[in-house]
Amino acid sequence: MQFNISASKKEFSKDEDIPALLLFHPQVSFQDKEAYKTAKVILQDKASCFPAVVLNPPASAESTVIDATSTPGNKTSHLSTLMCNLGTPFAFERDHKRFLSLQTMLSKAKCQNVEPINADFLVVNPMDSKYSKVMHILLDPSCSGSGIVTHLDYLVKSVEQEANSVQEDQQNKLAAFQLMMIKHAMKFPSVQQIIYSTCSIHAIKDKHIVCAALESAKALSCKLQTHSPKPSPTAMEALWIC
Ligand SMILES: C[S@@+](CC[C@H](N)C(=O)[O-])C[C@H]1O[C@@H](n2cnc3c(N)ncnc32)[C@H](O)[C@@H]1O
């Protein structure tokens, strides 16, 4: 859900861009609400709603999708909703504890079509027949979260500056991991669309990664297109950055 400063606490409205997104005043609390506890309502800022909407997998029984990095499951449940609980979104999570909470969330939200898998996406074999029809992949990998705005940001600025040099090394490692994830996603034989999203505002984890991915041998061999009216079934249709 997106916060709407202009609305009163009793009002809400429909978002103009994202179907099923309702806008509430920032001070409206959902923590005690039954709809929130039972996951009928999922709290999510508008920016986080774009990846699933842009990926827009078909709502059909044959539709197979991968959410490579799933917990807590907000984007997975969004994908499941967009697919009308049809087809199969495979939802990967490598961390066991986080996987358990993903399972709980998906079951609460009644995402019956999702197949959660406790595995590292990087070791999944793209040639496994189970994934042979995967056309859509969502990649929302771990990142620094630098794009997440909090009201306390001004307090941490000076601390952040001191830690910058340490962070640089960490950022390079994260960036290398994120690029590896995209390149791995490109290996799935039927993939046509990969959505890569992060909560980071650093170009090293956004634009630079996407550019490096587009320049990779795999992307070049796919004759990557941005939006073709008649996409070739073997070419990757688009790599978006959200
Ligand atoms: C940014 S969070 C994903 C948020 C999620 N997409 C959502 O909208 O709720 C990244 C998650 O991916 C998991 N992860 C990181 N690397 C992974 C990998 N190689 N394979 C599977 N899961 C991974 C992390 O443990 C973490 O839970």
The ligand as a Tripos MOL2 file, in Angstrom:
@<TRIPOS>MOLECULE
LIG
   27    29     1     0     0
SMALL
NO_CHARGES

@<TRIPOS>ATOM
      1 C1         15.3760   -8.2360   -1.0290 C.3       1 LIG1
      2 S1         14.8310   -9.7680   -0.3630 S.3       1 LIG1
      3 C2         13.4950  -10.1960   -1.4270 C.3       1 LIG1
      4 C3         12.2040   -9.4680   -1.1230 C.3       1 LIG1
      5 C4         11.0300  -10.0830   -1.8380 C.3       1 LIG1
      6 N1         11.2270  -10.0870   -3.2790 N.3       1 LIG1
      7 C5          9.7280   -9.3560   -1.5360 C.2       1 LIG1
      8 O1          9.3200   -8.4870   -2.3030 O.co2     1 LIG1
      9 O2          9.1200   -9.6710   -0.4990 O.co2     1 LIG1
     10 C6         16.0400  -10.8860   -0.9140 C.3       1 LIG1
     11 C7         15.8250  -12.3280   -0.4330 C.3       1 LIG1
     12 O3         16.5050  -13.1960   -1.3160 O.3       1 LIG1
     13 C8         17.1910  -14.1870   -0.5700 C.3       1 LIG1
     14 N2         18.3340  -14.5810   -1.4210 N.ar      1 LIG1
     15 C9         19.4940  -13.9100   -1.6040 C.ar      1 LIG1
     16 N3         20.2790  -14.5740   -2.4720 N.ar      1 LIG1
     17 C10        19.6020  -15.6670   -2.8630 C.ar      1 LIG1
     18 C11        19.8890  -16.7300   -3.7630 C.ar      1 LIG1
     19 N4         21.0560  -16.8080   -4.3990 N.pl3     1 LIG1
     20 N5         18.9510  -17.6850   -3.9450 N.ar      1 LIG1
     21 C12        17.7650  -17.6330   -3.2880 C.ar      1 LIG1
     22 N6         17.4480  -16.6510   -2.4020 N.ar      1 LIG1
     23 C13        18.3460  -15.6780   -2.1960 C.ar      1 LIG1
     24 C14        17.5710  -13.4910    0.7150 C.3       1 LIG1
     25 O4         17.7760  -14.4540    1.7490 O.3       1 LIG1
     26 C15        16.3580  -12.6050    0.9610 C.3       1 LIG1
     27 O5         15.3810  -13.2840    1.7010 O.3       1 LIG1
@<TRIPOS>BOND
     1     1     2 1
     2     2     3 1
     3     2    10 1
     4     3     4 1
     5     4     5 1
     6     5     6 1
     7     5     7 1
     8     7     8 2
     9     7     9 1
    10    10    11 1
    11    11    12 1
    12    11    26 1
    13    12    13 1
    14    13    14 1
    15    13    24 1
    16    14    15 ar
    17    14    23 ar
    18    15    16 ar
    19    16    17 ar
    20    17    18 ar
    21    17    23 ar
    22    18    19 1
    23    18    20 ar
    24    20    21 ar
    25    21    22 ar
    26    22    23 ar
    27    24    25 1
    28    24    26 1
    29    26    27 1
@<TRIPOS>SUBSTRUCTURE
     1 LIG1         1 GROUP 0 **** ****
